[in-house]
Amino acid sequence: MAQEITGSQALAMGAIEAGVQFVTGYPGAPSTSVVDALLQLASDRLRIEWAINEKSAFDAALGGSLAGIRSLLCLKSVGLNVALDSLMVSNLAAGDGGFVLLVGDDPGGWGSQNEQDSRPLAAAAEVPLLEPTSLADAPAVMHQAFELSERFRVPVAVRITRALVVDRTEAHLAHAPAPRPRAGVFKRQGDRFNVLPIHVVDLHRRLQGTLGEVQALFEDSPLNGGGEEKASRGVIAAGYSYQKLAQVLDQANHPPLRILRLATLHPLPERRIHGFSRDLESILVLEETAPYVEIQVQALAQRLGQLLPVYGRRSGHLPGAGELFAAQIAQALMALQPEWPWPSFEQASRAMPSRRPLCDDCPYVPIFETLLAVMERHGGRDAFIVTGEPGCMVRAQLPPWELLDVKYGMGSSIGLAAGLARSGVGQKIVALSGDSALLHSGFGELIDAVQTGIHLLVVVLANETTALSGGQPHPGTARDALGHPRTPVDLAALVKAAGVASVHTVDPLDHQATETTFENALTSNRLVVVIARRACPEWEGKARVCTKWPG
């Protein structure tokens, strides 16, 4: 019997059927929804954890691979940056168990501080990279990724986008049962897992040889397809852009174009691309977001002596930034084949990203209001610089507060504030940090700030969850990913251990105590940390429902 499933569920099913036993990561759209789907499928043999940050998650997943079990790391594009140090070493000496990185990119920046394209990072790390071209192929991509990782002993990246995870399709759910779980066993293998300077060049040469073998395998991969049509112009659709192209072509009554869909994006199957393009007059490359494949196809044509125009984002035939939609794809196709009667497509395919205000009962609201009131008594808003970071606090930039002057990446607010304070600016500096962000990467910045002896107010907004991402736990939460109770990190003790002499914990709903604490902190001549602690009402006491899905 067919049942409707999302892309997230299709990816989760593929991972389960491939025999994954350990799943970890850090919350961030669009990969979080895949972990949510895995939680619905969770069994006793599937361990799922949220880590303190992406590098910790990466190292834990690599450790599972070293013990021979199949491990899955789930993170978003900017999270790959945090884990990149570990990736750039593990590529030289991965374990015997399959190790797959599920990396969620966000073309258009609908829920991110940038629209980073992770494909060039995977290429720089010299690891194989796959991206489903359709929702139906998502489970097969997960299977292939684990198989490649174990066969070639190398981490394998699977890139996904928001369009894939939210898409839906009808699927027959009589899927194969998961393989029998493996027992974790570490086999001592001399220096194989010791990446030392004396071995680096040899290991790098071996990795390059491995990529050559992977490329040869990709030339005939069933995950790629098309290219048999008789036509003078062609389209290469990389990853999930193929699904968007297919929808446009359906509405355009299938014009005579040669189409090649590519799911194997690093290393590219160059022989297959050359065969596809050999007698074409021109090619359009569809991809999100960087002109990654477009540049490589141009370079390949040049090396082979082909006088082949290659169009795409770099050429200006597609927008240089943002997610691709039907109208933009159709416009590029019109330029490629102007004689075809193309239908019109609406330009506005989706509204701008939501700027939903804070919940009415959010404990952040009284904190913002009290902080602004105290600031007003000490020179007004212009007498202060306020730094922030991702999380629910970004909604403090909405009226009526408009509180943030500076906001960049996760865990950066304290370091930014410390740099501003050291610069000698005349204003008092206030850093807003979420509890999850402090534990993620802000704690090291706090230690640095303490060591410099600067004057600074740090307000830790401790709502005991990663609320904006969907209520996932962090080490300061008194439950784990499956809802099991555990002892949370004592934030006040941790901050004191960093060397902060003035640490105060307040309840945001205790207006008088909070106001007095802020009053003293803003007139202090040292670094003060105020922990405003109250659980997020939206997620307090709630655990993911881990019943079996589907059925």
Phi, psi and omega per residue, in radians:
M1 nan 2.313 -3.129
A2 -1.390 2.542 3.110
Q3 -2.459 2.546 -3.138
E4 -1.314 2.298 3.093
I5 -2.304 2.756 3.074
T6 -1.627 2.964 3.061
G7 -1.081 -0.654 3.102
S8 -1.046 -0.750 -3.135
Q9 -1.210 -0.635 3.101
A10 -1.112 -0.737 3.103
L11 -1.132 -0.724 3.131
A12 -1.116 -0.751 3.101
M13 -1.052 -0.739 3.129
G14 -1.079 -0.715 3.136
A15 -1.154 -0.745 3.120
I16 -1.083 -0.833 -3.119
E17 -1.133 -0.471 3.111
A18 -1.377 -0.142 3.060
G19 1.649 0.419 3.095
V20 -1.100 2.441 3.136
Q21 -2.106 -0.378 -3.099
F22 -2.321 2.175 3.130
V23 -2.193 2.266 3.091
T24 -2.564 2.980 -3.130
G25 2.865 -2.895 3.087
Y26 -2.335 2.438 -3.041
P27 -1.050 2.490 3.081
G28 2.958 2.193 3.133
A29 -1.183 2.519 0.119
P30 -1.706 0.082 -3.047
S31 -1.326 -0.402 -3.106
T32 -1.001 -0.644 -3.095
S33 -1.134 -0.456 3.078
V34 -1.226 -0.714 3.076
V35 -1.119 -0.696 3.083
D36 -1.016 -0.738 3.113
A37 -1.153 -0.663 3.099
L38 -1.148 -0.627 3.086
L39 -1.088 -0.603 3.089
Q40 -1.193 -0.493 -3.133
L41 -1.647 0.006 -2.956
A42 -1.022 2.429 3.011
S43 -2.249 3.075 -3.103
D44 -1.062 -0.446 -3.084
R45 -1.593 0.014 3.125
L46 -1.976 1.971 -3.134
R47 -1.667 2.187 -3.116
I48 -2.193 2.232 -3.105
E49 -2.436 2.564 2.912
W50 -1.741 2.286 -3.090
A51 -1.663 2.990 -3.129
I52 -1.220 -0.529 3.028
N53 -2.813 3.086 -3.018
E54 -1.223 -0.585 3.126
K55 -1.193 -0.724 3.078
S56 -1.067 -0.737 3.109
A57 -1.099 -0.762 -3.141
F58 -1.026 -0.858 -3.092
D59 -1.112 -0.641 3.106
A60 -1.155 -0.767 3.123
A61 -1.121 -0.695 3.075
L62 -1.080 -0.689 3.093
G63 -1.060 -0.703 3.064
G64 -1.086 -0.700 3.094
S65 -1.102 -0.657 3.115
L66 -1.106 -0.471 3.105
A67 -1.564 0.084 3.028
G68 1.572 0.083 3.124
I69 -1.735 2.663 -3.140
R70 -1.367 2.204 -3.024
S71 -2.162 2.500 -3.118
L72 -2.182 2.204 3.081
L73 -1.852 2.180 -3.122
C74 -2.019 2.143 -3.110
L75 -2.742 2.862 3.107
K76 -1.671 3.070 -3.013
S77 -0.953 -0.903 -3.108
V78 -1.192 -0.405 3.052
G79 -1.204 -0.507 3.075
L80 -1.089 -0.570 3.085
N81 -1.047 -0.711 -3.127
V82 -1.142 -0.618 -3.089
A83 -1.594 -0.006 -2.966
L84 -1.094 -0.597 3.141
D85 -1.023 -0.762 3.135
S86 -1.238 -0.651 3.128
L87 -1.084 -0.685 -3.065
M88 -1.257 -0.088 3.048
V89 -1.940 -0.703 -3.097
S90 -1.129 -0.416 3.107
N91 -1.098 -0.376 -3.133
L92 -1.526 -0.338 -3.043
A93 -2.736 1.140 3.131
A94 -1.337 2.965 -3.099
G95 -1.479 -3.063 -3.140
D96 -1.481 -0.358 3.074
G97 -1.489 2.548 -3.137
G98 -1.045 2.339 -3.127
F99 -2.228 1.937 -3.065
V100 -2.063 2.346 3.061
L101 -1.796 2.006 3.056
L102 -1.661 1.876 -3.011
V103 -1.910 2.101 -3.121
G104 -1.675 1.981 3.058
D105 -1.622 2.785 -3.025
D106 -2.301 1.206 3.084
P107 -0.975 2.245 -3.066
G108 1.681 -0.234 3.121
G109 1.021 0.733 -3.086
W110 -1.194 -0.466 3.126
G111 -2.491 0.561 -3.050
S112 -2.489 2.854 3.112
Q113 -1.445 -0.045 3.019
N114 -2.721 -3.129 3.035
E115 -2.116 0.899 -3.101
Q116 -0.964 2.428 3.045
D117 -1.782 2.045 -3.059
S118 -1.430 -0.162 -3.093
R119 -1.100 -0.767 3.087
P120 -1.110 -0.517 3.092
L121 -1.191 -0.721 3.081
A122 -1.098 -0.692 3.104
A123 -1.145 -0.703 3.109
A124 -1.122 -0.597 3.095
A125 -1.391 -0.131 3.111
E126 1.021 0.834 3.058
V127 -2.090 2.599 3.098
P128 -1.048 2.533 -3.125
L129 -2.354 2.255 3.096
L130 -2.120 2.663 3.001
E131 -2.560 2.170 3.139
P132 -1.010 2.412 3.070
T133 -1.609 -0.201 3.093
S134 -2.700 2.832 3.113
L135 -1.124 -0.626 -3.119
A136 -1.114 -0.489 -3.118
D137 -1.525 -0.114 -3.049
A138 -1.006 -0.823 3.112
P139 -1.063 -0.705 -3.135
A140 -1.124 -0.612 3.097
V141 -1.114 -0.725 3.118
M142 -1.121 -0.735 3.072
H143 -1.009 -0.877 -3.080
Q144 -1.074 -0.683 -3.113
A145 -1.092 -0.795 3.125
F146 -1.166 -0.698 3.124
E147 -1.097 -0.782 3.114
L148 -1.065 -0.777 -3.101
S149 -1.040 -0.783 -3.126
E150 -1.278 -0.693 -3.105
R151 -1.130 -0.715 -3.045
F152 -1.855 0.022 3.128
R153 0.895 1.047 -3.133
V154 -2.612 2.497 3.021
P155 -1.073 2.551 3.121
V156 -2.203 2.302 3.142
A157 -1.706 2.413 2.982
V158 -2.060 2.031 -3.124
R159 -1.650 2.325 3.081
I160 -2.258 2.838 3.085
T161 -2.268 2.946 -3.133
R162 -1.034 -0.690 -3.109
A163 -1.019 -0.637 3.129
L164 -1.222 -0.854 -2.996
V165 -1.204 -0.475 -3.131
V166 -1.604 -0.180 3.130
D167 -1.180 2.763 -3.106
R168 -2.328 2.618 3.096
T169 -2.659 2.843 3.028
E170 -1.528 2.308 -3.109
A171 -2.431 2.563 3.014
H172 -1.477 2.175 -2.932
L173 -1.703 0.343 3.047
A174 -1.439 1.058 -3.056
H175 -1.387 2.788 -3.097
A176 -1.170 2.535 3.099
P177 -1.191 2.673 3.114
A178 -1.148 2.564 3.104
P179 -1.075 2.825 3.094
R180 -1.054 2.328 -3.109
P181 -1.104 2.535 3.113
R182 -1.587 2.630 2.995
A183 -1.485 2.318 3.109
G184 -1.203 2.098 3.136
V185 -2.373 2.158 3.074
F186 -1.657 2.166 3.141
K187 -1.839 1.995 3.130
R188 -1.105 2.228 -3.041
Q189 -2.322 0.917 3.105
G190 1.061 -2.234 -3.113
D191 -1.666 0.214 -3.029
R192 -1.006 -0.656 -3.091
F193 -1.765 0.211 3.059
N194 -1.855 1.748 -3.106
V195 -1.465 1.637 -3.070
L196 -1.917 2.704 -3.136
P197 -0.912 -0.602 -3.087
I198 -1.161 -0.395 -3.090
H199 -1.780 -0.210 -2.889
V200 -1.017 -0.820 -3.079
V201 -1.135 -0.747 3.112
D202 -1.108 -0.735 3.120
L203 -1.127 -0.654 3.123
H204 -1.154 -0.733 3.096
R205 -1.073 -0.699 3.134
R206 -1.136 -0.703 3.102
L207 -1.074 -0.735 3.125
Q208 -1.125 -0.660 3.057
G209 -1.130 -0.681 3.092
T210 -1.060 -0.764 3.126
L211 -1.084 -0.616 3.067
G212 -1.075 -0.721 3.113
E213 -1.174 -0.695 3.108
V214 -1.117 -0.726 3.131
Q215 -1.063 -0.742 3.114
A216 -1.062 -0.653 3.111
L217 -1.204 -0.663 -3.125
F218 -1.168 -0.428 -3.109
E219 -1.008 -0.576 -3.094
D220 -2.002 0.341 -3.083
S221 -1.144 2.293 3.074
P222 -1.209 -0.183 3.089
L223 -1.264 -0.386 2.994
N224 -1.602 2.817 -3.128
G225 -2.989 2.950 3.116
G226 1.535 -2.878 3.101
G227 1.588 0.067 -3.113
E228 -1.633 -0.168 -3.070
E229 -1.146 2.560 3.054
K230 -1.519 1.873 -3.125
A231 -2.789 2.801 -3.110
S232 -1.676 -0.218 3.120
R233 -2.260 2.586 -3.022
G234 -2.342 2.846 3.098
V235 -2.283 2.228 2.987
I236 -1.797 2.085 -3.127
A237 -1.916 2.010 -3.080
A238 -1.642 2.217 3.083
G239 1.088 -2.487 -3.001
Y240 -1.278 -0.110 3.024
S241 -1.099 -0.383 3.089
Y242 -1.079 -0.707 -3.133
Q243 -1.107 -0.675 3.102
K244 -1.167 -0.709 3.098
L245 -1.075 -0.787 -3.102
A246 -1.026 -0.669 3.136
Q247 -1.166 -0.656 3.100
V248 -1.180 -0.784 -3.114
L249 -1.132 -0.602 3.090
D250 -1.059 -0.748 -3.122
Q251 -1.317 -0.339 -3.132
A252 -1.669 0.185 3.097
N253 1.116 0.612 2.984
H254 0.894 1.324 3.098
P255 -1.130 2.781 -3.130
P256 -1.280 1.582 3.105
L257 -2.317 2.521 3.026
R258 -1.550 2.183 -3.033
I259 -2.013 2.344 3.009
L260 -2.198 2.075 3.067
R261 -1.708 2.389 -3.075
L262 -2.148 2.101 3.015
A263 -1.815 -0.351 -3.138
T264 -1.713 1.749 -2.943
L265 -1.789 -0.250 2.961
H266 -2.694 2.164 -0.133
P267 -1.302 2.608 -3.137
L268 -1.217 2.545 3.080
P269 -1.362 1.463 -2.972
E270 -1.131 -0.655 -3.141
R271 -1.114 -0.697 3.122
R272 -1.177 -0.696 3.114
I273 -1.137 -0.697 3.121
H274 -1.129 -0.752 3.100
G275 -1.091 -0.647 3.121
F276 -1.161 -0.703 -2.965
S277 -1.692 -0.070 -2.928
R278 -0.968 -0.722 -3.072
D279 -1.989 0.384 3.141
L280 -1.545 2.684 3.068
E281 -1.463 -0.571 -3.117
S282 -2.847 2.801 -3.114
I283 -2.368 2.432 2.968
L284 -1.911 2.283 3.107
V285 -1.869 2.101 3.062
L286 -1.748 2.229 3.136
E287 -2.890 2.844 3.080
E288 -2.320 2.252 0.083
T289 -2.030 -0.582 -3.115
A290 -1.365 2.772 3.067
P291 -1.386 0.907 -3.019
Y292 -1.164 -0.926 3.139
V293 -1.282 -0.662 3.136
E294 -0.960 -0.829 -3.131
I295 -1.104 -0.723 -3.114
Q296 -1.214 -0.643 3.102
V297 -1.159 -0.693 3.067
Q298 -1.063 -0.785 -3.125
A299 -1.134 -0.694 3.120
L300 -1.103 -0.784 3.124
A301 -1.062 -0.708 3.141
Q302 -1.145 -0.759 3.138
R303 -1.083 -0.577 -3.090
L304 -1.612 0.076 3.091
G305 1.296 0.412 3.125
Q306 -1.530 2.286 3.012
L307 -1.577 1.314 -2.964
L308 -2.103 1.963 3.036
P309 -1.142 2.243 3.120
V310 -2.085 2.087 -3.066
Y311 -1.903 2.767 3.106
G312 2.911 -2.543 -3.115
R313 -1.200 -0.689 -3.110
R314 -1.189 -0.616 -3.112
S315 -1.359 -0.228 -3.114
G316 1.624 -0.001 3.108
H317 -1.285 -0.360 3.018
L318 -2.194 2.684 3.121
P319 -1.015 2.516 -3.124
G320 -1.322 -0.208 -3.123
A321 -2.540 2.822 3.085
G322 1.592 2.845 3.101
E323 -1.254 2.587 3.095
L324 -1.498 2.418 3.062
F325 -2.236 3.025 -3.009
A326 -0.977 -0.750 -3.080
A327 -1.103 -0.691 -3.130
Q328 -1.230 -0.703 3.099
I329 -1.124 -0.773 -3.138
A330 -1.100 -0.670 3.137
Q331 -1.112 -0.721 3.105
A332 -1.165 -0.661 3.110
L333 -1.172 -0.614 3.085
M334 -1.075 -0.710 3.112
A335 -1.171 -0.570 3.134
L336 -1.296 -0.671 -3.080
Q337 -2.402 1.303 -3.013
P338 -1.173 -0.349 -3.071
E339 -1.363 -0.185 -3.098
W340 -1.450 2.477 3.132
P341 -1.372 1.441 -3.090
W342 -1.310 2.423 3.044
P343 -1.300 2.886 3.099
S344 -1.567 2.580 3.108
F345 -2.212 2.508 3.123
E346 -1.169 2.431 3.140
Q347 -1.243 -0.736 -3.074
A348 -1.510 1.682 -3.121
S349 -1.567 -0.356 -3.134
R350 -2.730 2.564 3.125
A351 -1.193 2.860 3.076
M352 -1.094 2.766 3.131
P353 -0.969 2.493 -3.098
S354 -1.172 2.456 2.986
R355 -2.041 1.063 -3.074
R356 -1.113 2.337 3.124
P357 -1.208 2.952 3.067
L358 -1.117 2.633 3.092
C359 -1.072 2.642 -3.086
D360 -1.022 -0.624 -3.094
D361 -1.747 0.331 -3.116
C362 -1.168 2.276 3.138
P363 -1.176 -0.237 3.071
Y364 -1.182 -0.549 -3.021
V365 -1.025 -0.934 3.131
P366 -1.111 -0.499 3.091
I367 -1.138 -0.839 -3.139
F368 -1.075 -0.770 -3.094
E369 -1.151 -0.726 3.132
T370 -1.193 -0.733 3.130
L371 -1.074 -0.776 3.134
L372 -1.124 -0.654 3.139
A373 -1.139 -0.733 3.123
V374 -1.201 -0.690 3.070
M375 -1.010 -0.712 -3.103
E376 -1.053 -0.582 3.134
R377 -1.346 -0.194 -3.086
H378 -2.114 0.813 3.038
G379 1.869 -0.119 3.139
G380 1.468 3.071 -3.038
R381 -1.043 -0.581 -3.101
D382 -1.226 -0.201 3.132
A383 -1.496 0.008 -3.057
F384 -2.314 2.641 2.946
I385 -2.050 2.224 -3.097
V386 -2.025 2.171 3.084
T387 -1.844 2.612 3.116
G388 -2.478 -2.943 -3.095
E389 -2.781 3.051 -3.110
P390 -1.022 2.707 -3.102
G391 2.236 -3.037 -3.119
C392 -1.056 -0.419 -3.100
M393 -1.090 -0.359 -3.141
V394 -1.064 -0.391 3.113
R395 -1.278 -0.142 3.013
A396 -1.207 -0.209 3.111
Q397 -1.457 -0.142 3.072
L398 -1.424 2.718 3.012
P399 -1.050 2.557 0.179
P400 -1.619 0.030 -2.995
W401 -1.502 -0.912 -3.070
E402 0.791 0.994 -2.886
L403 -1.534 -0.582 -2.959
L404 -1.503 2.325 3.000
D405 -1.686 -0.526 -3.047
V406 -2.451 2.284 3.055
K407 -2.643 2.138 3.099
Y408 -2.181 -1.931 -3.005
G409 -1.782 3.089 -3.115
M410 -1.049 2.261 3.060
G411 1.311 0.209 -3.016
S412 -1.716 -0.134 -2.982
S413 -1.112 -0.688 -3.083
I414 -1.248 -0.733 3.104
G415 -1.113 -0.720 3.091
L416 -1.084 -0.776 3.126
A417 -1.096 -0.713 -3.138
A418 -1.130 -0.693 3.095
G419 -1.136 -0.725 3.085
L420 -1.092 -0.738 -3.138
A421 -1.123 -0.682 -3.127
R422 -1.268 -0.287 -3.083
S423 -1.346 -0.253 3.131
G424 1.573 0.264 3.104
V425 -1.083 2.708 -3.055
G426 -1.386 -0.343 -3.074
Q427 -1.416 2.718 2.983
K428 -1.331 2.450 -3.055
I429 -1.830 2.333 3.075
V430 -2.179 2.229 3.096
A431 -1.921 2.187 3.033
L432 -1.733 2.198 3.141
S433 -2.284 2.365 2.991
G434 -1.322 2.738 3.119
D435 -1.140 -0.693 3.112
S436 -1.158 -0.665 3.132
A437 -1.200 -0.663 3.092
L438 -1.046 -0.785 3.140
L439 -1.275 -0.543 -3.127
H440 -1.102 -0.978 -3.093
S441 -2.746 -0.016 -3.127
G442 -1.386 -0.360 -3.064
F443 -1.124 -0.715 3.096
G444 -1.085 -0.652 3.098
E445 -1.171 -0.595 3.080
L446 -1.129 -0.767 3.110
I447 -1.025 -0.804 3.114
D448 -1.044 -0.737 -3.126
A449 -1.102 -0.720 3.110
V450 -1.072 -0.734 -3.074
Q451 -1.123 -0.457 -3.099
T452 -1.479 -0.240 3.105
G453 1.277 0.448 -3.102
I454 -1.399 2.830 3.038
H455 -1.600 2.203 -3.029
L456 -2.847 2.472 2.973
L457 -1.868 2.137 3.057
V458 -1.939 2.122 3.084
V459 -1.879 2.002 3.119
V460 -1.637 1.987 -3.136
L461 -1.517 1.647 -2.988
A462 -1.728 1.597 3.091
N463 -1.745 0.135 2.956
E464 1.164 0.442 3.083
T465 -2.877 2.965 2.964
T466 -1.730 1.412 -2.901
A467 -1.147 -0.788 -3.026
L468 -1.118 -0.496 -3.137
S469 -1.491 -0.119 3.103
G470 2.144 0.332 3.046
G471 1.402 0.419 3.106
Q472 -1.231 2.585 3.140
P473 -1.330 2.740 2.950
H474 -2.284 3.123 -3.063
P475 -1.058 -0.265 3.073
G476 -1.585 0.109 3.140
T477 -1.725 2.439 -3.055
A478 -1.481 0.437 3.049
R479 -2.658 2.768 3.121
D480 -1.708 -2.980 -3.055
A481 -1.091 -0.490 -3.131
L482 -1.638 0.076 3.115
G483 1.539 0.103 -3.137
H484 -1.349 2.427 -3.121
P485 -1.188 2.607 3.086
R486 -2.734 2.929 3.139
T487 -1.497 2.087 -3.115
P488 -1.367 2.809 3.052
V489 -1.133 2.411 3.064
D490 -1.489 1.749 -3.056
L491 -1.078 -0.716 -3.122
A492 -1.103 -0.757 3.111
A493 -1.124 -0.680 3.140
L494 -1.119 -0.780 -3.137
V495 -1.137 -0.691 3.087
K496 -1.113 -0.676 3.116
A497 -1.130 -0.413 3.087
A498 -1.312 -0.128 3.107
G499 1.813 0.124 3.124
V500 -1.366 2.091 -3.091
A501 -1.440 -0.478 -3.078
S502 -1.978 1.701 -3.099
V503 -2.172 2.236 -3.098
H504 -2.307 2.395 3.069
T505 -1.959 2.226 -3.130
V506 -2.232 2.729 2.980
D507 -1.663 2.088 -3.101
P508 -0.955 -0.448 -3.131
L509 -1.436 -0.185 3.038
D510 -1.564 1.498 -2.995
H511 -1.050 -0.770 -3.060
Q512 -1.130 -0.811 -3.136
A513 -1.137 -0.691 3.136
T514 -1.141 -0.741 3.140
E515 -1.117 -0.765 3.127
T516 -1.097 -0.716 3.141
T517 -1.120 -0.775 3.107
F518 -1.143 -0.672 3.127
E519 -1.025 -0.832 -3.136
N520 -1.192 -0.670 -3.088
A521 -1.178 -0.702 -3.081
L522 -1.322 -0.232 3.064
T523 -1.845 0.080 -3.125
S524 -1.379 2.690 3.094
N525 -1.863 0.543 3.096
R526 -2.563 3.133 3.132
L527 -1.393 2.192 -3.122
V528 -2.139 2.378 3.048
V529 -2.019 2.193 3.060
V530 -1.975 2.088 3.108
I531 -1.707 1.895 3.111
A532 -1.615 1.771 -2.943
R533 -1.952 2.076 2.963
R534 -2.846 2.288 -3.081
A535 -1.092 2.505 3.071
C536 -1.110 2.101 -3.116
P537 -1.072 -0.497 -3.116
E538 -1.127 -0.619 -3.025
W539 -2.063 -0.030 -3.070
E540 -1.034 2.185 3.083
G541 1.294 0.012 -3.106
K542 -1.616 2.424 3.053
A543 -2.154 2.686 3.071
R544 -1.047 2.413 3.067
V545 -1.385 1.997 -3.001
C546 -1.828 0.649 3.034
T547 -1.265 2.729 -3.112
K548 -1.111 2.460 3.063
W549 -2.307 2.412 -0.088
P550 -1.567 2.946 3.042
G551 1.456 nan nan
